[in-house]
Amino acid sequence: MRFEIFGSVVLLGVVSVTSAPTRRQAAQMNVPVEVVATAGGGVPNTPLPSALSKSTLNDIQVANFLENLESAFFQAAVTNITAWGTTRFPDDTLNIIRRVAAQEQVHVATFEAILTHFGTPVIPPCQYQFPVSDTASFLKLAQIITSVGIGAVINLAASTSIADPALIQNLASTVTNEARQDAFFRQAALGLVPNPTPQDTQISAIWALNLALPFVVPNSCPLFPEVPIFPTMTVVAPTGNSTGHNGTITFSTTAGVSGNLFIAWINQANLPTFTPAARTLVAGQLTSSIPPGMGGMAFAALVNQTTAKDVATLTTMTLAGPATVQIS
């Protein structure tokens, strides 16, 4: 099955408008008053710039897609956790999830307001499937989904800082909110420190969309052009809430590749790191080593060369993955 998701085509030029209503005015009909109250605020009311590049609007469509998934995940969680209960977790867990769900609705409306203002199609939600059956499995998956979202927004901020710096305030304030959410999930679900590293990790929009695909019901997305879809790669061992900072790691992949292979690692604001990958006697499995100096959430992909100096170049070299790897 091949999925096609919005975000692959980089277009040239700019889109401009003749007036600049505030973001709140553009989106106020999409965010109920009670959601704004629960979230602690609504769509930013600062004026939009007079023009945005097509490449930035394309990236915002990708963000819209990812925020739709997060919003659906957390809204469903409010109902499910009410039934599952929060035994063994902090007493205010359900109230925190309610707040997160409302904040994700605001994030969706914020990106939709920008797209609508510049006459660019909004990305409707898909149908989703999340492999969770209790509060513990929900919180664990929430931490992974939020880490992916953080990495994607950092990437969006990096690209817009060059083409459209007027959006940086909004993006920076969004990613810090996502990081606070992530800190709660790390501590509540995994028993890990909430702030494991001095920087979070940027991933490309293509990587983020590939990581989101397992949660999307096939053929359920109303609007999407193509992006490269890679064979999957997941961690088999070690098991548990984190891998630790060193040792052997085993991946399973659906990629049928040969030759010299490597695992490419992205973590924090560092250059990619590469470790040799060796096939095991189990079909589809590869072993490698966890490089030193990493922490928190890392991302790993299968490649056959070690020349990439940034995540954008690494994305073009990806043979399988990426995989999320909780180091600490």
Secondary structure by P-SEA (a helix, b strand, c coil): ccccccccccccccccccccccccccccccccaaaaaaaccccccccccccccaaaaaaaaaaaaaaaaaaaaaaaaaaaaaaacccccccaaaaaaaaaaaaaaaaaaaaaaaaaaaccccccccccccccccaaaaaaaaaaaaaaaaaaaaaaaaaaccccccaaaaaaaaaaaaaaaaaaaaaaccccccccccbbbbbcaaaaaaaaccccccccccbbbbcccccbbbbccccccccccccbbbbbbccccccbbbbbbbcccccbbbbbbbbcccccbbbbbbbcccccbbbbbbbcccccccaaaaaaaccccccccccc
